[in-house]
Amino acid sequence: MPRRRRHPQRVPVTLLLPALLGLAFLTLPLVGLLVRAPWSTLSDQLTSTAVWEALRLSLVCATAATAVSLVLGVPLAWLLARTELPGRRVIRALVTLPLVLPPVVGGVALLLVLGRRGIVGSWLDSTFGVTLPFTTTGVVIAEAFVAMPFLVISVEGSLRAADPRYEEAAATLGASRLTAFGRVTLPLIAPGIAAGAVLAWARALGEFGATITFAGNFPGRTQTMPLAVYLAMESDPEAAIALSLVLLVVSVAVLAGLRDRWMSTP
Amino acid sequence: MSHRTTTTRRLAVAAAAALALSLGVTACGSDGGSTASGSTSSAPSGSAASPSAGGSAGGSVPKASGDITVFAAASLKETFTELGKRFEAANPGAKVTFNFGGSSSLATSINSGAPADVFAAASPATMKTVTDAGGASGQPATFVKNTLTIAVPKGNPKHITGLNGLTASGVKVALCAKEVPCGAAALTALKAAGVNLTPVTLEQDVKGALTKVELGEVDASLVYRTDVKADAGKIDGVDFPEADKAVNDYPIAALAKAPNKDGATAFVAYVQSPEAKQVLGAAGFQAP
Protein backbone atom coordinates (compact mmCIF):
# COMPACT_ATOMS: atom_id res chain seq x y z
CA MET A 1 0.00 0.00 0.00
CA PRO A 2 2.51 2.73 0.95
CA ARG A 3 4.38 3.78 -2.16
CA ARG A 4 7.58 4.71 -0.39
CA ARG A 5 8.64 3.19 2.84
CA ARG A 6 10.44 5.86 4.83
CA HIS A 7 12.01 5.21 8.11
CA PRO A 8 10.05 7.75 10.12
CA GLN A 9 6.59 6.86 8.87
CA ARG A 10 4.89 9.61 6.90
CA VAL A 11 1.97 10.91 8.92
CA PRO A 12 -1.15 11.77 6.95
CA VAL A 13 -2.03 15.39 7.51
CA THR A 14 -5.67 14.46 8.25
CA LEU A 15 -4.42 12.58 11.28
CA LEU A 16 -1.64 14.96 12.21
CA LEU A 17 -3.85 18.01 12.36
CA PRO A 18 -6.42 16.71 14.86
CA ALA A 19 -3.62 15.04 16.78
CA LEU A 20 -1.77 18.32 17.19
CA LEU A 21 -5.04 20.08 18.04
CA GLY A 22 -5.68 17.45 20.66
CA LEU A 23 -2.19 17.90 22.07
CA ALA A 24 -2.63 21.67 22.21
CA PHE A 25 -6.07 21.27 23.79
CA LEU A 26 -4.68 19.13 26.57
CA THR A 27 -1.48 21.05 27.25
CA LEU A 28 -2.34 24.70 26.56
CA PRO A 29 -4.39 25.16 29.76
CA LEU A 30 -1.39 23.97 31.75
CA VAL A 31 0.88 26.34 29.82
CA GLY A 32 -1.60 29.09 30.65
CA LEU A 33 -1.19 28.25 34.31
CA LEU A 34 2.57 28.67 33.97
CA VAL A 35 2.26 31.92 32.01
CA ARG A 36 -0.18 33.53 34.44
CA ALA A 37 1.64 32.32 37.54
CA PRO A 38 2.56 35.17 39.90
CA TRP A 39 6.25 34.26 39.80
CA SER A 40 7.39 37.37 41.70
CA THR A 41 5.17 36.69 44.71
CA LEU A 42 5.16 32.93 44.34
CA SER A 43 7.51 32.28 47.23
CA ASP A 44 5.32 34.36 49.55
CA GLN A 45 2.21 32.54 48.38
CA LEU A 46 3.75 29.14 48.90
CA THR A 47 5.42 29.68 52.24
CA SER A 48 2.11 30.26 53.99
CA THR A 49 1.35 27.50 56.45
CA ALA A 50 -2.15 27.09 55.02
CA VAL A 51 -0.67 25.91 51.72
CA TRP A 52 1.59 23.36 53.37
CA GLU A 53 -1.22 22.17 55.57
CA ALA A 54 -3.42 21.57 52.54
CA LEU A 55 -0.63 19.89 50.61
CA ARG A 56 0.35 17.68 53.54
CA LEU A 57 -3.28 16.71 54.08
CA SER A 58 -3.69 15.97 50.37
CA LEU A 59 -0.65 13.70 50.29
CA VAL A 60 -1.54 11.90 53.52
CA CYS A 61 -5.18 11.36 52.56
CA ALA A 62 -4.42 10.26 48.99
CA THR A 63 -1.89 7.74 50.31
CA ALA A 64 -4.29 6.45 52.95
CA ALA A 65 -7.06 6.17 50.36
CA THR A 66 -4.69 4.19 48.13
CA ALA A 67 -3.87 1.88 51.04
CA VAL A 68 -7.57 1.30 51.68
CA SER A 69 -8.07 0.66 47.97
CA LEU A 70 -5.22 -1.89 47.96
CA VAL A 71 -6.49 -3.77 51.00
CA LEU A 72 -10.07 -3.97 49.74
CA GLY A 73 -9.59 -3.62 46.00
CA VAL A 74 -7.08 -6.38 45.26
CA PRO A 75 -9.24 -9.13 46.80
CA LEU A 76 -12.26 -7.64 45.03
CA ALA A 77 -10.45 -7.74 41.70
CA TRP A 78 -9.45 -11.34 42.38
CA LEU A 79 -13.06 -12.22 43.12
CA LEU A 80 -14.15 -10.67 39.82
CA ALA A 81 -11.40 -12.25 37.74
CA ARG A 82 -11.00 -15.71 39.21
CA THR A 83 -14.36 -16.86 40.51
CA GLU A 84 -17.68 -17.62 38.93
CA LEU A 85 -19.87 -15.37 41.02
CA PRO A 86 -23.52 -15.28 40.06
CA GLY A 87 -24.33 -11.89 38.57
CA ARG A 88 -20.69 -11.04 38.15
CA ARG A 89 -21.35 -8.60 35.33
CA VAL A 90 -23.72 -6.63 37.51
CA ILE A 91 -21.19 -6.66 40.33
CA ARG A 92 -18.47 -5.42 38.01
CA ALA A 93 -20.73 -2.63 36.77
CA LEU A 94 -21.46 -1.63 40.36
CA VAL A 95 -17.79 -1.69 41.29
CA THR A 96 -16.85 0.58 38.42
CA LEU A 97 -19.84 2.88 38.84
CA PRO A 98 -17.87 5.53 40.77
CA LEU A 99 -15.71 5.91 37.64
CA VAL A 100 -18.57 7.50 35.74
CA LEU A 101 -20.66 8.80 38.61
CA PRO A 102 -20.22 12.55 39.20
CA PRO A 103 -18.07 12.69 42.37
CA VAL A 104 -20.48 15.09 44.03
CA VAL A 105 -23.20 12.42 43.72
CA GLY A 106 -20.86 10.02 45.48
CA GLY A 107 -20.44 12.60 48.22
CA VAL A 108 -24.19 12.97 48.66
CA ALA A 109 -24.60 9.19 48.77
CA LEU A 110 -21.81 8.85 51.34
CA LEU A 111 -23.40 11.57 53.45
CA LEU A 112 -26.77 9.85 53.39
CA VAL A 113 -25.28 6.50 54.45
CA LEU A 114 -22.37 7.46 56.69
CA GLY A 115 -23.61 10.86 57.89
CA ARG A 116 -24.85 11.39 61.44
CA ARG A 117 -28.40 10.60 60.38
CA GLY A 118 -27.40 8.01 57.79
CA ILE A 119 -28.24 4.32 57.92
CA VAL A 120 -24.77 3.24 59.00
CA GLY A 121 -23.70 6.62 60.33
CA SER A 122 -26.40 6.90 62.98
CA TRP A 123 -25.42 3.46 64.29
CA LEU A 124 -21.73 4.44 64.37
CA ASP A 125 -22.68 7.62 66.20
CA SER A 126 -24.93 6.02 68.81
CA THR A 127 -22.77 2.93 69.43
CA PHE A 128 -19.22 4.26 69.18
CA GLY A 129 -19.74 8.03 69.21
CA VAL A 130 -17.97 8.15 65.86
CA THR A 131 -19.02 10.65 63.19
CA LEU A 132 -17.28 10.50 59.84
CA PRO A 133 -18.31 13.70 58.03
CA PHE A 134 -16.06 16.69 58.61
CA THR A 135 -13.15 14.49 59.67
CA THR A 136 -9.89 13.55 57.97
CA THR A 137 -11.16 9.96 57.94
CA GLY A 138 -14.12 11.28 55.96
CA VAL A 139 -11.72 12.69 53.36
CA VAL A 140 -9.99 9.31 53.07
CA ILE A 141 -13.34 7.54 52.67
CA ALA A 142 -14.51 9.97 49.99
CA GLU A 143 -11.23 9.64 48.11
CA ALA A 144 -11.18 5.85 48.37
CA PHE A 145 -14.73 5.74 47.04
CA VAL A 146 -13.77 7.45 43.80
CA ALA A 147 -10.25 6.01 43.50
CA MET A 148 -10.72 2.30 44.25
CA PRO A 149 -12.41 1.42 40.93
CA PHE A 150 -9.23 2.48 39.10
CA LEU A 151 -7.25 -0.03 41.12
CA VAL A 152 -9.83 -2.79 40.77
CA ILE A 153 -9.99 -2.42 36.99
CA SER A 154 -6.24 -2.38 36.63
CA VAL A 155 -5.71 -5.43 38.89
CA GLU A 156 -8.56 -7.36 37.33
CA GLY A 157 -7.05 -6.78 33.90
CA SER A 158 -3.68 -8.08 35.09
CA LEU A 159 -5.30 -11.12 36.68
CA ARG A 160 -7.07 -11.97 33.45
CA ALA A 161 -3.82 -11.59 31.53
CA ALA A 162 -1.91 -13.75 34.03
CA ASP A 163 -1.92 -17.47 33.29
CA PRO A 164 -4.02 -19.29 35.94
CA ARG A 165 -2.01 -22.48 35.30
CA TYR A 166 0.77 -21.18 37.55
CA GLU A 167 -1.70 -21.10 40.42
CA GLU A 168 -3.02 -24.53 39.48
CA ALA A 169 0.52 -25.86 39.42
CA ALA A 170 1.12 -24.40 42.87
CA ALA A 171 -2.09 -26.05 44.06
CA THR A 172 -1.03 -29.44 42.71
CA LEU A 173 2.21 -29.02 44.65
CA GLY A 174 0.16 -28.71 47.82
CA ALA A 175 -0.19 -24.97 48.25
CA SER A 176 -3.47 -23.74 49.66
CA ARG A 177 -5.43 -21.26 47.60
CA LEU A 178 -4.35 -18.41 49.83
CA THR A 179 -0.69 -19.44 49.66
CA ALA A 180 -0.90 -19.70 45.89
CA PHE A 181 -2.41 -16.24 45.78
CA GLY A 182 0.25 -14.75 48.02
CA ARG A 183 3.29 -16.55 46.61
CA VAL A 184 2.38 -16.93 42.95
CA THR A 185 -0.41 -14.66 41.83
CA LEU A 186 0.59 -11.48 43.67
CA PRO A 187 4.18 -11.38 42.34
CA LEU A 188 2.84 -12.16 38.89
CA ILE A 189 0.47 -9.19 38.83
CA ALA A 190 2.65 -6.78 40.83
CA PRO A 191 3.09 -4.35 37.91
CA GLY A 192 -0.67 -4.20 37.45
CA ILE A 193 -1.21 -3.56 41.14
CA ALA A 194 1.41 -0.82 41.11
CA ALA A 195 -0.12 0.79 38.04
CA GLY A 196 -3.55 0.66 39.62
CA ALA A 197 -2.21 2.09 42.86
CA VAL A 198 -0.60 5.01 41.04
CA LEU A 199 -3.80 5.72 39.15
CA ALA A 200 -5.85 5.51 42.33
CA TRP A 201 -3.40 7.75 44.18
CA ALA A 202 -3.48 10.37 41.44
CA ARG A 203 -7.28 10.25 41.32
CA ALA A 204 -7.50 10.58 45.10
CA LEU A 205 -5.10 13.52 45.06
CA GLY A 206 -7.33 15.44 42.67
CA GLU A 207 -10.62 14.49 44.33
CA PHE A 208 -12.91 17.45 44.88
CA GLY A 209 -16.64 16.80 44.60
CA ALA A 210 -17.08 13.90 46.98
CA THR A 211 -14.66 15.43 49.49
CA ILE A 212 -16.34 18.81 49.71
CA THR A 213 -19.80 17.24 49.93
CA PHE A 214 -19.04 14.52 52.44
CA ALA A 215 -16.07 15.80 54.42
CA GLY A 216 -16.71 19.52 54.22
CA ASN A 217 -13.98 22.11 54.19
CA PHE A 218 -11.85 23.02 57.17
CA PRO A 219 -8.17 24.01 57.01
CA GLY A 220 -5.84 21.42 58.47
CA ARG A 221 -8.53 18.79 58.85
CA THR A 222 -10.49 18.36 55.63
CA GLN A 223 -9.25 21.11 53.32
CA THR A 224 -7.18 19.34 50.67
CA MET A 225 -5.41 21.16 47.85
CA PRO A 226 -8.29 21.05 45.33
CA LEU A 227 -10.62 22.57 47.94
CA ALA A 228 -8.04 25.21 48.82
CA VAL A 229 -7.67 26.05 45.12
CA TYR A 230 -11.44 26.38 44.69
CA LEU A 231 -11.85 28.63 47.70
CA ALA A 232 -8.82 30.75 46.86
CA MET A 233 -10.25 31.30 43.37
CA GLU A 234 -13.20 33.13 44.96
CA SER A 235 -11.13 35.80 46.60
CA ASP A 236 -7.52 35.58 45.49
CA PRO A 237 -7.00 34.13 41.98
CA GLU A 238 -3.21 34.57 42.25
CA ALA A 239 -3.13 32.30 45.28
CA ALA A 240 -5.31 29.81 43.41
CA ILE A 241 -2.84 29.77 40.52
CA ALA A 242 0.07 29.27 42.91
CA LEU A 243 -1.71 26.37 44.62
CA SER A 244 -2.62 24.84 41.28
CA LEU A 245 1.03 24.99 40.25
CA VAL A 246 2.02 22.98 43.31
CA LEU A 247 -0.59 20.34 42.58
CA LEU A 248 0.47 20.24 38.94
CA VAL A 249 4.14 19.77 39.81
CA VAL A 250 3.36 17.01 42.32
CA SER A 251 1.12 15.17 39.86
CA VAL A 252 3.56 15.43 36.96
CA ALA A 253 6.45 14.32 39.14
CA VAL A 254 4.58 11.25 40.32
CA LEU A 255 3.25 10.24 36.92
CA ALA A 256 6.55 10.85 35.14
CA GLY A 257 8.54 9.09 37.83
CA LEU A 258 6.36 6.02 37.98
CA ARG A 259 4.98 5.71 34.50
CA ASP A 260 8.04 4.22 32.85
CA ARG A 261 8.70 1.87 35.70
CA TRP A 262 5.22 0.55 36.33
CA MET A 263 2.91 1.43 33.55
CA SER A 264 4.84 0.45 30.43
CA THR A 265 3.51 -3.09 30.45
CA PRO A 266 1.43 -3.33 27.30
CA MET B 1 -9.12 7.27 -7.88
CA SER B 2 -8.50 4.86 -5.09
CA HIS B 3 -6.18 7.37 -3.46
CA ARG B 4 -9.00 9.89 -3.53
CA THR B 5 -11.45 7.58 -1.78
CA THR B 6 -8.84 6.89 0.86
CA THR B 7 -8.46 10.61 1.47
CA THR B 8 -12.22 11.02 1.73
CA ARG B 9 -12.41 8.20 4.20
CA ARG B 10 -9.56 9.70 6.18
CA LEU B 11 -11.38 13.01 6.29
CA ALA B 12 -14.51 11.29 7.51
CA VAL B 13 -12.55 9.60 10.26
CA ALA B 14 -10.96 12.90 11.22
CA ALA B 15 -14.35 14.60 11.27
CA ALA B 16 -15.75 11.84 13.46
CA ALA B 17 -12.77 12.21 15.79
CA ALA B 18 -13.29 15.97 15.95
CA LEU B 19 -16.97 15.47 16.69
CA ALA B 20 -16.18 12.99 19.43
CA LEU B 21 -13.69 15.48 20.85
CA SER B 22 -16.20 18.33 20.88
CA LEU B 23 -18.81 16.09 22.50
CA GLY B 24 -16.25 15.20 25.11
CA VAL B 25 -15.57 18.85 25.73
CA THR B 26 -19.26 19.57 26.24
CA ALA B 27 -19.60 16.69 28.63
CA CYS B 28 -16.61 17.87 30.62
CA GLY B 29 -17.99 21.37 30.72
CA SER B 30 -21.29 20.37 32.20
CA ASP B 31 -19.66 17.98 34.65
CA GLY B 32 -17.25 20.64 35.84
CA GLY B 33 -20.13 23.01 36.32
CA SER B 34 -22.08 20.65 38.50
CA THR B 35 -19.03 19.93 40.62
CA ALA B 36 -18.35 23.58 41.23
CA SER B 37 -21.77 24.05 42.83
CA GLY B 38 -23.29 25.34 39.65
CA SER B 39 -21.44 28.61 39.70
CA THR B 40 -19.93 28.18 36.27
CA SER B 41 -22.47 25.90 34.68
CA SER B 42 -24.65 28.55 33.20
CA ALA B 43 -21.77 30.64 31.94
CA PRO B 44 -21.02 28.67 28.77
CA SER B 45 -24.64 27.86 28.04
CA GLY B 46 -25.61 31.45 28.67
CA SER B 47 -23.21 32.67 26.02
CA ALA B 48 -24.92 30.56 23.43
CA ALA B 49 -28.43 31.26 24.61
CA SER B 50 -28.38 34.96 25.18
CA PRO B 51 -27.60 37.00 22.11
CA SER B 52 -28.95 40.49 22.64
CA ALA B 53 -31.88 39.76 20.38
CA GLY B 54 -34.43 41.63 22.43
CA GLY B 55 -32.16 44.47 23.41
CA SER B 56 -32.79 46.61 20.35
CA ALA B 57 -36.41 45.54 19.94
CA GLY B 58 -37.30 47.11 23.28
CA GLY B 59 -36.33 50.55 22.04
CA SER B 60 -39.81 51.91 21.32
CA VAL B 61 -41.57 50.50 24.41
CA PRO B 62 -39.95 50.95 27.84
CA LYS B 63 -40.36 47.24 28.51
CA ALA B 64 -37.69 44.59 28.58
CA SER B 65 -37.55 41.61 26.29
CA GLY B 66 -35.12 38.87 25.38
CA ASP B 67 -32.98 36.82 27.70
CA ILE B 68 -31.78 38.46 30.91
CA THR B 69 -29.12 36.57 32.81
CA VAL B 70 -28.96 37.44 36.49
CA PHE B 71 -26.10 36.32 38.73
CA ALA B 72 -27.36 36.53 42.30
CA ALA B 73 -26.20 35.60 45.79
CA ALA B 74 -27.43 32.21 47.01
CA SER B 75 -29.43 33.89 49.77
CA LEU B 76 -31.57 35.62 47.12
CA LYS B 77 -32.67 32.35 45.55
CA GLU B 78 -36.29 32.23 46.73
CA THR B 79 -37.08 35.94 46.43
CA PHE B 80 -35.39 36.45 43.06
CA THR B 81 -37.05 33.37 41.60
CA GLU B 82 -40.36 34.92 42.59
CA LEU B 83 -39.34 38.36 41.29
CA GLY B 84 -38.20 36.78 38.02
CA LYS B 85 -41.63 35.23 37.50
CA ARG B 86 -43.38 38.51 38.21
CA PHE B 87 -40.98 40.41 35.97
CA GLU B 88 -41.61 37.98 33.12
CA ALA B 89 -45.37 38.33 33.60
CA ALA B 90 -45.08 42.11 33.44
CA ASN B 91 -42.72 42.01 30.45
CA PRO B 92 -43.99 39.53 27.87
CA GLY B 93 -41.08 38.38 25.76
CA ALA B 94 -38.59 38.69 28.58
CA LYS B 95 -36.96 35.58 29.99
CA VAL B 96 -34.97 35.84 33.20
CA THR B 97 -32.35 33.16 33.84
CA PHE B 98 -30.68 32.98 37.24
CA ASN B 99 -27.33 31.74 38.37
CA PHE B 100 -27.38 31.53 42.16
CA GLY B 101 -24.18 30.88 44.08
CA GLY B 102 -21.66 32.27 46.51
CA SER B 103 -21.30 35.99 45.73
CA SER B 104 -17.54 35.72 45.48
CA SER B 105 -17.50 32.93 42.93
CA LEU B 106 -20.15 34.75 40.92
CA ALA B 107 -17.97 37.88 41.00
CA THR B 108 -15.02 35.80 39.81
CA SER B 109 -17.11 34.38 36.95
CA ILE B 110 -18.21 37.87 35.93
CA ASN B 111 -14.67 39.19 36.04
CA SER B 112 -13.55 36.27 33.88
CA GLY B 113 -16.10 37.18 31.24
CA ALA B 114 -19.26 35.26 32.08
CA PRO B 115 -22.06 36.71 29.92
CA ALA B 116 -24.22 38.09 32.74
CA ASP B 117 -26.54 41.07 32.56
CA VAL B 118 -27.13 41.77 36.24
CA PHE B 119 -25.18 41.04 39.41
CA ALA B 120 -26.76 41.06 42.86
CA ALA B 121 -24.23 40.45 45.64
CA ALA B 122 -24.65 39.77 49.34
CA SER B 123 -22.04 42.33 50.32
CA PRO B 124 -20.56 45.58 49.02
CA ALA B 125 -17.08 44.02 49.26
CA THR B 126 -17.88 41.38 46.63
CA MET B 127 -19.60 43.95 44.42
CA LYS B 128 -16.46 46.06 44.73
CA THR B 129 -14.36 43.33 43.08
CA VAL B 130 -16.62 43.70 40.03
CA THR B 131 -16.77 47.51 40.02
CA ASP B 132 -13.01 47.74 40.54
CA ALA B 133 -12.55 45.62 37.43
CA GLY B 134 -14.80 48.02 35.52
CA GLY B 135 -17.52 45.38 35.30
CA ALA B 136 -20.51 47.41 36.46
CA SER B 137 -22.49 49.87 34.41
CA GLY B 138 -23.06 52.87 36.70
CA GLN B 139 -23.12 52.84 40.47
CA PRO B 140 -24.44 49.71 42.24
CA ALA B 141 -27.59 50.37 44.28
CA THR B 142 -28.18 48.90 47.72
CA PHE B 143 -31.65 47.33 47.60
CA VAL B 144 -31.94 45.32 50.85
CA LYS B 145 -30.19 44.52 54.11
CA ASN B 146 -29.93 41.15 55.79
CA THR B 147 -28.83 40.01 59.23
CA LEU B 148 -27.61 36.71 60.57
CA THR B 149 -29.39 34.24 62.77
CA ILE B 150 -28.49 30.85 64.20
CA ALA B 151 -30.07 28.04 62.21
CA VAL B 152 -30.78 24.93 64.27
CA PRO B 153 -32.66 21.71 63.50
CA LYS B 154 -36.41 21.82 64.18
CA GLY B 155 -37.10 21.92 67.92
CA ASN B 156 -33.54 23.10 68.72
CA PRO B 157 -32.35 19.76 70.20
CA LYS B 158 -29.12 21.24 71.62
CA HIS B 159 -31.01 24.12 73.30
CA ILE B 160 -28.88 26.82 71.75
CA THR B 161 -29.90 30.28 72.94
CA GLY B 162 -27.09 32.48 71.64
CA LEU B 163 -23.64 32.61 70.10
CA ASN B 164 -22.08 31.38 73.38
CA GLY B 165 -24.05 28.16 73.08
CA LEU B 166 -22.18 27.32 69.87
CA THR B 167 -18.92 26.70 71.69
CA ALA B 168 -20.39 24.05 74.03
CA SER B 169 -18.74 20.68 73.70
CA GLY B 170 -20.53 18.30 71.37
CA VAL B 171 -22.07 21.11 69.36
CA LYS B 172 -21.04 20.96 65.72
CA VAL B 173 -21.24 24.21 63.80
CA ALA B 174 -21.02 24.94 60.09
CA LEU B 175 -20.02 28.44 59.01
CA CYS B 176 -19.65 30.06 55.63
CA ALA B 177 -16.04 30.46 54.54
CA LYS B 178 -14.67 33.92 55.29
CA GLU B 179 -14.25 34.44 51.52
CA VAL B 180 -18.03 34.66 51.02
CA PRO B 181 -20.23 37.43 52.52
CA CYS B 182 -22.12 35.26 55.02
CA GLY B 183 -18.78 34.03 56.36
CA ALA B 184 -17.39 37.54 56.66
CA ALA B 185 -20.55 38.62 58.50
CA ALA B 186 -20.36 35.57 60.79
CA LEU B 187 -16.77 36.44 61.72
CA THR B 188 -17.82 40.03 62.51
CA ALA B 189 -20.70 38.85 64.68
CA LEU B 190 -18.57 36.29 66.55
CA LYS B 191 -15.91 38.90 67.13
CA ALA B 192 -18.46 41.37 68.42
CA ALA B 193 -19.71 38.73 70.84
CA GLY B 194 -16.18 37.77 71.86
CA VAL B 195 -16.90 34.16 70.98
CA ASN B 196 -14.03 32.00 69.79
CA LEU B 197 -15.61 29.29 67.70
CA THR B 198 -14.11 26.39 65.78
CA PRO B 199 -16.57 25.17 63.15
CA VAL B 200 -16.42 21.70 61.63
CA THR B 201 -16.73 22.99 58.09
CA LEU B 202 -16.50 26.21 56.11
CA GLU B 203 -19.08 26.18 53.34
CA GLN B 204 -18.88 27.87 49.94
CA ASP B 205 -22.19 29.64 50.23
CA VAL B 206 -24.99 30.19 52.72
CA LYS B 207 -27.22 27.47 51.27
CA GLY B 208 -24.43 24.94 51.80
CA ALA B 209 -24.22 25.89 55.48
CA LEU B 210 -27.99 25.65 55.76
CA THR B 211 -28.20 22.23 54.10
CA LYS B 212 -25.77 20.78 56.64
CA VAL B 213 -28.22 21.78 59.39
CA GLU B 214 -31.17 20.44 57.45
CA LEU B 215 -29.44 17.09 57.00
CA GLY B 216 -28.69 17.02 60.72
CA GLU B 217 -24.95 16.74 60.10
CA VAL B 218 -24.30 19.83 62.20
CA ASP B 219 -26.18 21.21 65.20
CA ALA B 220 -26.10 24.85 64.21
CA SER B 221 -25.02 27.25 61.54
CA LEU B 222 -24.84 31.00 61.12
CA VAL B 223 -27.01 31.94 58.16
CA TYR B 224 -29.16 34.86 57.07
CA ARG B 225 -32.49 35.40 58.77
CA THR B 226 -34.15 35.18 55.34
CA ASP B 227 -32.73 31.69 54.75
CA VAL B 228 -34.29 30.39 57.95
CA LYS B 229 -37.58 32.03 57.05
CA ALA B 230 -37.53 30.44 53.60
CA ASP B 231 -36.88 27.03 55.12
CA ALA B 232 -39.05 27.38 58.20
CA GLY B 233 -40.62 23.95 57.77
CA LYS B 234 -37.32 22.18 58.36
CA ILE B 235 -35.27 24.41 60.63
CA ASP B 236 -35.64 26.95 63.40
CA GLY B 237 -33.83 30.22 63.87
CA VAL B 238 -32.33 31.57 67.08
CA ASP B 239 -31.77 35.32 66.98
CA PHE B 240 -28.87 36.85 68.85
CA PRO B 241 -28.19 40.50 69.75
CA GLU B 242 -24.75 40.70 68.13
CA ALA B 243 -26.38 40.19 64.70
CA ASP B 244 -26.94 43.96 64.57
CA LYS B 245 -23.18 44.41 64.42
CA ALA B 246 -22.96 42.40 61.19
CA VAL B 247 -25.57 43.75 58.82
CA ASN B 248 -25.01 42.94 55.16
CA ASP B 249 -26.01 45.44 52.49
CA TYR B 250 -27.03 43.83 49.20
CA PRO B 251 -25.96 45.85 46.14
CA ILE B 252 -27.30 45.25 42.63
CA ALA B 253 -25.87 46.53 39.35
CA ALA B 254 -26.37 46.20 35.63
CA LEU B 255 -23.15 44.96 34.10
CA ALA B 256 -20.98 46.90 31.67
CA LYS B 257 -20.69 43.98 29.26
CA ALA B 258 -24.33 42.93 29.54
CA PRO B 259 -25.47 41.21 26.33
CA ASN B 260 -28.95 42.62 27.03
CA LYS B 261 -28.38 46.14 28.35
CA ASP B 262 -32.01 47.30 28.26
CA GLY B 263 -33.14 44.13 29.98
CA ALA B 264 -30.45 44.56 32.64
CA THR B 265 -31.50 48.15 33.38
CA ALA B 266 -35.17 47.18 33.50
CA PHE B 267 -34.56 44.28 35.90
CA VAL B 268 -32.37 46.38 38.22
CA ALA B 269 -35.10 49.04 38.28
CA TYR B 270 -37.75 46.39 38.95
CA VAL B 271 -35.87 44.97 41.95
CA GLN B 272 -36.05 48.45 43.52
CA SER B 273 -39.74 48.91 42.70
CA PRO B 274 -42.40 49.00 45.48
CA GLU B 275 -43.74 45.63 44.31
CA ALA B 276 -40.31 43.99 44.60
CA LYS B 277 -39.71 45.67 47.97
CA GLN B 278 -42.88 44.01 49.21
CA VAL B 279 -41.73 40.55 48.10
CA LEU B 280 -38.29 41.06 49.61
CA GLY B 281 -39.75 42.45 52.83
CA ALA B 282 -42.12 39.51 53.20
CA ALA B 283 -39.14 37.16 52.95
CA GLY B 284 -37.45 38.89 55.88
CA PHE B 285 -35.12 41.30 54.12
CA GLN B 286 -34.91 44.79 55.61
CA ALA B 287 -35.12 48.01 53.68
CA PRO B 288 -31.70 49.62 53.20
Chai-1 contact restraints between the chains, C-beta under 6 A:
chainA,res_idxA,chainB,res_idxB,connection_type,confidence,min_distance_angstrom,max_distance_angstrom,comment,restraint_id
A,P12,B,R10,contact,1.0,0.0,6.0,A-B,restraint_1
A,T14,B,R10,contact,1.0,0.0,6.0,A-B,restraint_2
A,T14,B,L11,contact,1.0,0.0,6.0,A-B,restraint_3
A,T14,B,A14,contact,1.0,0.0,6.0,A-B,restraint_4
A,P18,B,A14,contact,1.0,0.0,6.0,A-B,restraint_5
A,P18,B,A17,contact,1.0,0.0,6.0,A-B,restraint_6
A,P18,B,A18,contact,1.0,0.0,6.0,A-B,restraint_7
A,P102,B,S34,contact,1.0,0.0,6.0,A-B,restraint_8
A,V104,B,T35,contact,1.0,0.0,6.0,A-B,restraint_9
A,G115,B,E217,contact,1.0,0.0,6.0,A-B,restraint_10
A,R116,B,G216,contact,1.0,0.0,6.0,A-B,restraint_11
A,R116,B,E217,contact,1.0,0.0,6.0,A-B,restraint_12
A,R117,B,G216,contact,1.0,0.0,6.0,A-B,restraint_13
A,P133,B,E217,contact,1.0,0.0,6.0,A-B,restraint_14
A,F134,B,V200,contact,1.0,0.0,6.0,A-B,restraint_15
A,F134,B,T201,contact,1.0,0.0,6.0,A-B,restraint_16
A,G209,B,T35,contact,1.0,0.0,6.0,A-B,restraint_17
A,G216,B,T201,contact,1.0,0.0,6.0,A-B,restraint_18
A,N217,B,T201,contact,1.0,0.0,6.0,A-B,restraint_19
A,N217,B,L202,contact,1.0,0.0,6.0,A-B,restraint_20
A,F218,B,T201,contact,1.0,0.0,6.0,A-B,restraint_21
A,F218,B,L202,contact,1.0,0.0,6.0,A-B,restraint_22
A,L231,B,A177,contact,1.0,0.0,6.0,A-B,restraint_23
A,L231,B,E179,contact,1.0,0.0,6.0,A-B,restraint_24
A,E234,B,S104,contact,1.0,0.0,6.0,A-B,restraint_25
A,E234,B,S105,contact,1.0,0.0,6.0,A-B,restraint_26
A,E234,B,T108,contact,1.0,0.0,6.0,A-B,restraint_27
A,E234,B,E179,contact,1.0,0.0,6.0,A-B,restraint_28
A,S235,B,S104,contact,1.0,0.0,6.0,A-B,restraint_29
A,S235,B,E179,contact,1.0,0.0,6.0,A-B,restraint_30
